[in-house]
Amino acid sequence: MKIGVIIGSTRSGRLGESVARWVYDRAIQRSDAEFTLVDLKDFQLGLLDAAALPGVVNRQYDDPATRRWSTTIDSFDGFVFVTPEYNHGVPAALKNAVDVLYPEWNHKAVAFVAYGADGGVRAVEHWRVIAANVLMHDVRPQVSLSLFIDVVDGIFTPGERRAGELDNVLNHLVALTGALEGLRT
């Protein structure tokens, strides 16, 4: 099974890259799934502006960047969204990356590793509703990283307990991804 670890921010100087690298480095030590780091910055997605809704075009997107994104997302069975919380909500870049597709997300598992002033918990709750709408299935455990505890002098420095929290999230994600296989085929 293939799981994508998506860096959910495209900002310069983003914390998300170091958080995602931490997730990825821990995940690749596992033998129960293949993990790949996916950086939204590499796709240069335009804002959703297509005349036809992504759910009705049968993966026949006009925009070459969207077609490349579609192929990438289609190749995975599940995801870890590494998401910041911006203004008590989800980051625009990752929300748009979800919005420009539809069937590629269906019946895939998703887990959340969030960061923000309050651990990104509000963004994760928004993501749960968004994920349900594109027929994704989320795991309940999450990793909520605090900008005041897990970031020291601007450098991501996860607390000792965070590795165990991440392992728990990944255990649930791998199990759910496997359980959903029949729905994806």
Secondary structure as UniProt FT lines:
FT   STRAND          2..7
FT   TURN            12..13
FT   HELIX           16..27
FT   TURN            28..29
FT   STRAND          34..39
FT   HELIX           40..42
FT   TURN            54..59
FT   HELIX           64..74
FT   STRAND          78..84
FT   TURN            87..88
FT   HELIX           92..99
FT   HELIX           103..105
FT   TURN            106..107
FT   STRAND          109..116
FT   TURN            117..120
FT   HELIX           121..133
FT   TURN            134..135
FT   STRAND          137..138
FT   STRAND          143..146
FT   TURN            147..149
FT   STRAND          151..152
FT   TURN            153..154
FT   STRAND          155..156
FT   HELIX           161..179
FT   HELIX           181..184
//
